[in-house]
Amino acid sequence: MHELGIMTSVMDAARASAEEAGAERLLSISLSVGEMTEAIPDALQFAFEALCEGDPFLEGASLDVTMIAPKSRCLECGAEYTHDRFHMFCPECDSFATELIEGRELQIDSIEVDLPDDEEQAHV
C-alpha cells in the first residue's frame, strides 16, 4: 500500500509549512494526484485519517483529492488526447510512440490552517 508512504510525505510537508506559518492546527489539505501513480483515492483517505488520529495538530483535518486523468502526445502525428491507464495508443494514427504529458502529478495544491488569535484561518 504505497498510499501510506505518499500520505506520510504529504503530511510531513504540510505540517512543516503550517508550522512555519505559525499555525496552531492544520485544517485541510488539497491534493492533485495523477491516475498513473496508481494511487487509490479511498486508500489515500484511509491513510490520511490514520495519520491524523491522536495528533492534536492534525485531528479533525480534511483531505480533498483531485484525480488527474492521463493525457499523452503522439510522437508521430502530434495529437494530444486523454486516455485510461491501459490504452495509450494514439487515437488518430494508432501509433504506440507516445509521451505521457499529464497523469503522474502528485502535488499539494493548498493547505488550510488555524492561526493563533486574530488571524483565524489562512490558506498556505
Backbone as CSV, one residue per row, in Angstrom:
resi,resn,N_x,N_y,N_z,CA_x,CA_y,CA_z,C_x,C_y,C_z
1,MET,0.851,-1.181,0.000,0.000,0.000,0.000,0.892,1.239,0.000
2,HIS,1.216,1.729,-1.187,2.100,2.882,-1.271,1.389,4.182,-0.899
3,GLU,0.073,4.143,-0.738,-0.670,5.329,-0.331,-0.250,5.813,1.056
4,LEU,0.097,4.900,1.945,0.560,5.300,3.269,1.867,6.090,3.161
5,GLY,2.771,5.633,2.324,4.026,6.361,2.105,3.785,7.723,1.480
6,ILE,2.869,7.779,0.515,2.530,9.054,-0.125,1.975,10.020,0.917
7,MET,1.007,9.555,1.688,0.371,10.440,2.656,1.319,10.836,3.787
8,THR,2.230,9.963,4.176,3.218,10.323,5.193,4.058,11.496,4.695
9,SER,4.500,11.433,3.452,5.291,12.528,2.875,4.474,13.803,2.744
10,VAL,3.224,13.669,2.301,2.345,14.834,2.162,2.117,15.490,3.524
11,MET,1.837,14.668,4.528,1.568,15.198,5.864,2.815,15.871,6.456
12,ASP,3.979,15.291,6.231,5.217,15.905,6.723,5.428,17.282,6.087
13,ALA,5.214,17.375,4.766,5.391,18.649,4.065,4.346,19.672,4.504
14,ALA,3.093,19.229,4.648,2.023,20.141,5.071,2.264,20.635,6.492
15,ARG,2.680,19.726,7.367,2.949,20.114,8.758,4.092,21.134,8.809
16,ALA,5.153,20.889,8.053,6.295,21.814,8.046,5.867,23.202,7.572
17,SER,5.062,23.267,6.509,4.588,24.565,6.008,3.673,25.245,7.010
18,ALA,2.788,24.468,7.628,1.856,25.027,8.605,2.601,25.565,9.820
19,GLU,3.549,24.802,10.312,4.317,25.247,11.476,5.164,26.465,11.148
20,GLU,5.706,26.501,9.932,6.498,27.655,9.505,5.641,28.924,9.457
21,ALA,4.354,28.750,9.125,3.435,29.889,9.078,2.911,30.264,10.463
22,GLY,3.293,29.498,11.485,2.861,29.794,12.846,1.494,29.238,13.186
23,ALA,1.048,28.237,12.447,-0.292,27.670,12.654,-0.374,26.877,13.949
24,GLU,-1.565,26.916,14.527,-1.836,26.101,15.705,-2.367,24.723,15.322
25,ARG,-2.997,24.664,14.136,-3.625,23.424,13.698,-3.743,23.401,12.187
26,LEU,-3.662,22.215,11.626,-3.897,22.013,10.197,-5.369,21.657,10.017
27,LEU,-6.067,22.377,9.133,-7.494,22.159,8.938,-7.812,21.316,7.708
28,SER,-7.093,21.544,6.614,-7.369,20.768,5.396,-6.170,20.770,4.459
29,ILE,-6.163,19.752,3.607,-5.147,19.612,2.561,-5.866,19.292,1.260
30,SER,-5.480,19.979,0.179,-5.983,19.675,-1.155,-4.829,19.135,-1.988
31,LEU,-5.054,17.982,-2.605,-4.031,17.307,-3.413,-4.500,17.109,-4.845
32,SER,-3.575,17.128,-5.779,-3.799,16.664,-7.146,-2.936,15.430,-7.331
33,VAL,-3.576,14.344,-7.769,-2.881,13.067,-7.914,-3.185,12.503,-9.297
34,GLY,-2.146,12.222,-10.055,-2.322,11.630,-11.373,-2.707,10.162,-11.282
35,GLU,-3.618,9.754,-12.143,-4.063,8.360,-12.149,-2.929,7.383,-12.447
36,MET,-1.898,7.836,-13.145,-0.786,6.949,-13.485,0.102,6.648,-12.279
37,THR,-0.096,7.335,-11.164,0.620,6.992,-9.937,0.055,5.708,-9.340
38,GLU,-1.134,5.331,-9.822,-1.866,4.151,-9.353,-2.299,4.275,-7.897
39,ALA,-2.311,5.493,-7.375,-2.817,5.725,-6.025,-4.340,5.626,-6.054
40,ILE,-4.900,5.033,-5.026,-6.342,4.839,-4.919,-6.875,5.889,-3.948
41,PRO,-7.818,6.720,-4.404,-8.318,7.804,-3.542,-8.812,7.329,-2.169
42,ASP,-9.552,6.230,-2.111,-10.043,5.729,-0.817,-8.891,5.315,0.096
43,ALA,-7.842,4.742,-0.485,-6.681,4.336,0.314,-5.911,5.560,0.803
44,LEU,-5.850,6.617,-0.015,-5.231,7.869,0.422,-6.005,8.449,1.599
45,GLN,-7.335,8.430,1.499,-8.186,8.948,2.574,-7.988,8.135,3.851
46,PHE,-7.950,6.817,3.717,-7.755,5.943,4.876,-6.411,6.232,5.549
47,ALA,-5.353,6.356,4.744,-4.025,6.640,5.284,-4.010,8.008,5.962
48,PHE,-4.664,8.993,5.349,-4.742,10.335,5.922,-5.408,10.294,7.294
49,GLU,-6.538,9.622,7.383,-7.263,9.535,8.653,-6.441,8.813,9.715
50,ALA,-5.744,7.753,9.308,-4.910,7.011,10.253,-3.772,7.887,10.780
51,LEU,-3.176,8.690,9.909,-2.071,9.562,10.321,-2.546,10.729,11.190
52,CYS,-3.786,11.172,11.011,-4.335,12.279,11.805,-4.757,11.836,13.199
53,GLU,-5.142,10.580,13.319,-5.705,10.087,14.573,-4.727,10.257,15.738
54,GLY,-5.227,10.889,16.789,-4.438,11.046,18.002,-3.419,12.172,17.973
55,ASP,-3.352,12.912,16.872,-2.410,14.019,16.757,-3.195,15.326,16.858
56,PRO,-3.057,16.058,17.964,-3.843,17.280,18.159,-3.657,18.313,17.041
57,PHE,-2.502,18.342,16.414,-2.246,19.297,15.338,-3.036,18.932,14.081
58,LEU,-3.331,17.629,13.902,-3.972,17.148,12.678,-5.413,16.674,12.861
59,GLU,-5.792,16.319,14.073,-7.100,15.725,14.315,-8.225,16.623,13.808
60,GLY,-9.145,16.040,13.061,-10.273,16.767,12.500,-9.993,17.397,11.151
61,ALA,-8.773,17.292,10.653,-8.426,17.859,9.342,-9.127,17.080,8.240
62,SER,-9.324,17.741,7.105,-9.960,17.078,5.960,-8.983,17.009,4.790
63,LEU,-9.277,16.071,3.902,-8.451,15.846,2.718,-9.336,15.918,1.483
64,ASP,-8.905,16.692,0.486,-9.596,16.767,-0.803,-8.616,16.298,-1.869
65,VAL,-8.973,15.220,-2.564,-8.101,14.658,-3.596,-8.752,14.850,-4.959
66,THR,-8.028,15.480,-5.877,-8.464,15.614,-7.258,-7.600,14.687,-8.103
67,MET,-8.245,13.729,-8.765,-7.516,12.796,-9.614,-7.366,13.410,-11.014
68,ILE,-6.161,13.315,-11.565,-5.841,13.863,-12.884,-5.750,12.716,-13.890
69,ALA,-6.580,12.787,-14.919,-6.599,11.743,-15.953,-5.318,11.792,-16.789
70,PRO,-4.873,10.633,-17.273,-3.694,10.621,-18.137,-3.963,11.347,-19.463
71,LYS,-2.964,12.056,-19.912,-3.009,12.742,-21.199,-1.665,12.511,-21.871
72,SER,-1.723,12.151,-23.150,-0.489,11.867,-23.891,-0.426,12.673,-25.173
73,ARG,0.796,12.751,-25.708,1.058,13.370,-27.008,1.672,12.305,-27.897
74,CYS,1.141,12.205,-29.097,1.685,11.250,-30.070,2.973,11.830,-30.653
75,LEU,4.023,11.032,-30.639,5.306,11.481,-31.182,5.361,11.356,-32.699
76,GLU,4.359,10.703,-33.283,4.293,10.559,-34.745,3.495,11.700,-35.383
77,CYS,2.253,11.923,-34.893,1.390,12.919,-35.534,1.152,14.168,-34.691
78,GLY,1.573,14.150,-33.418,1.440,15.324,-32.558,0.102,15.470,-31.852
79,ALA,-0.806,14.540,-32.061,-2.122,14.628,-31.408,-1.968,14.523,-29.891
80,GLU,-2.789,15.287,-29.166,-2.848,15.193,-27.713,-4.217,14.657,-27.344
81,TYR,-4.250,13.706,-26.410,-5.506,13.035,-26.087,-5.460,12.477,-24.669
82,THR,-6.633,12.384,-24.058,-6.749,11.746,-22.752,-7.076,10.275,-22.964
83,HIS,-6.737,9.486,-21.973,-6.950,8.038,-22.083,-6.963,7.448,-20.684
84,ASP,-7.213,6.143,-20.601,-7.129,5.498,-19.293,-5.701,5.003,-19.077
85,ARG,-5.482,4.297,-17.987,-4.123,3.858,-17.655,-3.578,2.799,-18.610
86,PHE,-4.442,2.147,-19.350,-4.002,0.979,-20.118,-4.000,1.174,-21.631
87,HIS,-4.707,2.154,-22.146,-4.846,2.332,-23.590,-4.195,3.641,-24.019
88,MET,-2.909,3.567,-24.309,-2.154,4.781,-24.602,-1.907,4.994,-26.094
89,PHE,-2.328,4.066,-26.948,-2.126,4.217,-28.387,-2.832,5.477,-28.887
90,CYS,-2.233,6.132,-29.863,-2.791,7.347,-30.435,-4.115,7.035,-31.139
91,PRO,-5.184,7.756,-30.809,-6.466,7.510,-31.463,-6.514,8.037,-32.902
92,GLU,-5.565,8.907,-33.266,-5.539,9.472,-34.621,-4.797,8.586,-35.615
93,CYS,-3.594,8.113,-35.223,-2.773,7.349,-36.174,-2.429,5.953,-35.678
94,ASP,-2.914,5.591,-34.494,-2.711,4.273,-33.887,-1.251,3.982,-33.537
95,SER,-0.443,5.031,-33.404,0.965,4.849,-33.055,1.108,4.497,-31.577
96,PHE,2.120,3.722,-31.276,2.448,3.407,-29.882,3.539,4.347,-29.363
97,ALA,4.086,5.188,-30.239,5.141,6.134,-29.854,4.479,7.373,-29.259
98,THR,4.248,7.324,-27.946,3.556,8.417,-27.270,4.357,8.865,-26.055
99,GLU,4.029,10.076,-25.610,4.686,10.653,-24.437,3.596,11.085,-23.457
100,LEU,3.677,10.602,-22.227,2.725,10.986,-21.195,3.026,12.414,-20.754
101,ILE,2.038,13.312,-20.876,2.266,14.711,-20.502,1.466,15.121,-19.264
102,GLU,0.479,14.345,-18.860,-0.266,14.562,-17.620,-0.663,13.207,-17.062
103,GLY,-0.805,13.161,-15.745,-1.273,11.925,-15.122,-0.312,11.335,-14.117
104,ARG,0.879,11.922,-13.983,1.848,11.464,-12.977,1.968,12.442,-11.815
105,GLU,1.117,13.456,-11.802,1.207,14.501,-10.781,1.017,13.926,-9.377
106,LEU,1.671,14.558,-8.457,1.429,14.340,-7.035,1.864,15.632,-6.368
107,GLN,0.887,16.519,-6.145,1.244,17.819,-5.601,0.218,18.285,-4.587
108,ILE,0.704,19.021,-3.614,-0.163,19.671,-2.648,-0.601,20.982,-3.286
109,ASP,-1.902,21.123,-3.521,-2.420,22.351,-4.120,-2.560,23.448,-3.072
110,SER,-3.041,23.076,-1.883,-3.188,24.065,-0.819,-3.358,23.366,0.525
111,ILE,-3.071,24.124,1.564,-3.396,23.676,2.915,-4.117,24.824,3.599
112,GLU,-5.033,24.489,4.480,-5.730,25.487,5.284,-5.344,25.243,6.729
113,VAL,-5.001,26.323,7.415,-4.521,26.212,8.786,-5.283,27.154,9.705
114,ASP,-5.201,26.858,10.980,-5.776,27.712,12.018,-4.622,28.479,12.641
115,LEU,-4.656,29.795,12.489,-3.606,30.650,13.034,-4.019,31.168,14.407
116,PRO,-3.065,31.507,15.254,-3.385,31.994,16.596,-4.121,33.345,16.574
117,ASP,-4.939,33.557,17.609,-5.592,34.833,17.910,-6.389,35.433,16.762
118,ASP,-5.997,36.630,16.311,-6.787,37.399,15.352,-6.711,36.868,13.929
119,GLU,-5.713,36.102,13.597,-5.602,35.521,12.263,-6.217,34.129,12.311
120,GLU,-7.537,34.041,12.171,-8.247,32.792,12.422,-7.884,31.653,11.475
121,GLN,-7.959,31.883,10.166,-7.665,30.830,9.218,-6.892,31.412,8.049
122,ALA,-6.087,30.594,7.446,-5.326,31.048,6.284,-5.055,29.877,5.366
123,HIS,-4.944,30.183,4.075,-4.520,29.190,3.091,-3.029,29.406,2.865
124,VAL,-2.293,28.317,2.894,-0.850,28.402,2.702,-0.500,27.734,1.397
